[in-house]
Amino acid sequence: MKKLLFSLLAVVSLTAVAQKKVNDVAKIDNEIFDFGKVKQNVPSVATFIVTNIGTEPLIIEAANPTCGCTISDYTKAPIAAGKTGYIKATYDARNIGGIHKTLTVKFAGVDEIKQINLAGEVLEPKAYDLWAAANNKTNTTTTTVKIKDDKVKTETKSSKGVTTKVKTKNGKKVVVKK
């Protein structure tokens, strides 16, 4: 009976030790994304970079917001060891006040859940415009990078217009200003 109990205890101990932790397989560059001050009704996008620090491909099973005010997107393909993926969260900025939102992230093969956070403050349009003018923030710029097939497309939006750059593997560059 003692041998059976000892064997069972050894198996349970080994199973508990063998479970992977999030910090063993993934590193998220910044677990809190601070938008700073944002204008009401202007969506803001946060991008979290996820690095696979394990030895096996890393799969993000889910990245879920804790409320209906964010829409998340994430790398669906396995992330090779040493490579990076992303988690994007779009905050709709409808409600005036502080931003304190959490997304939960689940990785395949890991029981533990990781939490990442959004922070900032939503100001009504007039208050935002006054703040922006006083802090020289009138020329806001947003840059989006898209990778598809052999093309890397970078689009920069600012108060001065939109500039789109496309670079292919062949080294050709195309710049379009609107």
N, C-alpha and C positions, 0 to 999 in steps of 0.2 A: 504494500500500500504506500509506503514511504517513497519507493522508487517511482511509482506512478505519479504521485503528487509532485515529486521533484522534477520529473520529466515534463509534466504539464506546466509547472512554474517556469522552467527553462524556455519552453516554446513561447509562452506568453511574453516573457522578458525580451527574447530575441525579436519577436514581432513588434513590440513597442519601440525598440531601438532602431529597427529597420525602416520605420516610417519616415518619409521625406518631409522636410520642412520647406516653406516658401523660400527662406533665406539660403537654403542649400542649392536651389535650382534657378532662382530668378533675383535680379536686382532691378529695382525701379528707381531711375535717376533722381526723381524728386517726388516724394509721396504726397506733398501738398502743393497744389498749383494755385497761386494767388493772382487773380485777375486784376487786382487793384480796384480802381474805380471804373465802373462801366455805365453806359447810358441805358436807361430803361427801354425795353423792347428791341434792343440790339443784341442778337445772340453773340456769345463769346465762346471760343473754342480753346480747350486745354488739351495738350498732347503729352502723354506720359510715355517715356521711352523705357522699354523692358529689355533687359539683357539676359540671355541664357548663360548662367554661370555654372551650369551642370555639365554633364558629359553626354547626356542623351537629348534628343530633340524636345523642345519645350512647347506645350500646346496650351494656349489660353482657352479654357472651356467657356468662360463667361466673364463679362464685366458689366455688372448691373448697378444702375443708380438706385438710391434708397427713396427716391421720390419721382414724380412724373415730370420734373422740370429739366431733366437732362436726358440726352440721347447719347448712348455710347456706341462706339465702333471699336474694333480691335483687330489685330492680325489674326486671321483665321488659319493660315497655313502653319505647320510646325516651324519653330524657330530653331535653327541649328545651333549647336554648342558654340559659344563665343559671339554669336550674331545677335541682332536686335530686332524687336518688333515694336508695336505701339498700342496704346489705348487712347482713344479720343473721347472727350466728353464735351457736348455742346450745351451751354447753359442759356436758357431762353431769356433771362433777365426781365421777366414781366413784373415781378414784385419789388418795390423799393425797400431797401434795407440791406442788412448783412447777408453775405453768401457763406453758408456753412453746410456743404453737402458732401455726402460720402458715396463712393462707388465700392462695391465689393468685387474682388477679382478671385476667380477660381482657376487653378492650374490642374491639368490632367495628372493623375497619379499622386496628388498632394491633398491630404485631408484638410489641411489648414486653409483658411480663407484670409486673403490680404485685403486691407482697406486702404484706399487712396482718397484724398480729399480735395475739394474745391473751396476756395475762400475768396473774399473780395467784398465790394459794396456796390449796390445798384443805386444810382442817383436818377431823379427825374430829369428829363431832357434839359430844362432850363438850368437847373443846378449843375448838371454835368458840363454844359457849355461854359458856364461861368468858371467852374473849376478848371476846365481844360484851357481856357484863355489865360487864367491867372498862372497856370503852371506850364505854359508853352506847349500844350498837348494838342494843338489844333490840327496838326498834320498826322493823323493816325494812320498807321500802315499795318496791313495784314498780308502775310505771305503764306501761300499754300504750295506744298510740294506734292506732286503726284508721280508715281512711277508705274509705267505700264509698258509691257514688252521691252523694247530697247530704248524707250524714250523717258527722259526725266523732264517733267513740265513744272516750272516754277511760275506762279502767278502772284504778283504783288499788287494789292489794291491800296490806294491812298487817296487823299482828297485831291491830288493832282491828276488822277486817272488810273488806268490799269495797264501794267506792263506784263507781258507774258513772254517767257523764255523757254524754248524747247531745245534740249541737247540730246543727240542720239549717240549710240555707241561709235558711230563713224566719226564723231567729233563735230558734226555740223551743228551750227547754232542758228536759231531763228528767233528774232526779237520782234514782237508786235506791240505797239503802243496805241492805246485807244484814248 
